[in-house]
Amino acid sequence: MGKLFEYHCYEGEDSSDVILWHHTHQEVEVIRRLSNEESELPMTRVRFSDGLEYDVFEDELLTSIEEYVRPAYSLHDLRS
């Protein structure tokens, strides 16, 4: 099993990273860690099952669903 991704930033349709929020709670393939020249913060390039490749913060990569602390994107409408 790969890593699990959980989006930890602003959860809103107007977020600059809304595509990541839409992909929260999905398994990802880790491609590589970004170098210090590419990012001052610990970040990793990942690939989602739909082919999307994106750079995510390392603290958003989890090893089990028990580590999830945010609700799934699909539950967004239920929270309003």
N, C-alpha and C positions, 0 to 999 in steps of 0.2 A: 504494500500500500504506500502511496505517496504521502505528501503532507496534506493537511486540511487547511483551507484558507478561511479566515474570519475577518471581515472588514471592521476596522476599529476607528474610523474617522466619521465625519459628519454624514449622517444618514438622511439624505434628502434628494429629491429629484433634481435640485439645483446645485448639487455637489459637483465640484470639478472632477471628482473621481466616481461619478455615479455608476459607471460601468463596473467598477470593482464592487460596489454595494450590491449591484444586481447579481454578482457572482459569489457572494458570501456563502459560506457553509458548503463549499464544493471542494472536491479533491483536486489537487494540482500536481503537475510534474515540475520538480525543481530543475531549472536549466543551469543556473550558476549564480553565485554571489557577486554582487557588483563590487568593483574595486573602489578604493578610496578616492580615486580621481573621478569616478562616475557619480559617487554620492558620499556626502559627509556622514550620513546615517547608515546603519546596517540595513541593507536592502538586498533582495534576491529577485532574479528574473524567473518567473514561473509561466507555465502553459496550462490553460484550462481545457477541459474536454472538448469545448467548441472551437479550439484552436487559438483563442485569444492569448497573446503573450503580453505580460505586463510586469512592471517592477513593483514589488510589495515590500512593506516593512517586515523584518524578520520576526517581530513579535506577533504578526498576523498569521504565522505558519504554525500549526498545531499538529499534535500527533494522535489525538483522539477527540471524539465528539464531546466527551465529558469536560473538555477544556473550553467549550463555547461559553461565552458570557453575554453575547448579544443575541437578540432574536433573529431568526432567519428572515431574509428579505420577503419571502412569501407571506409572512405574518404582519408586514407593515400596515396593510389596510385594517387589520384587526386591532392594532394598537391605537388608531386614531379615534 
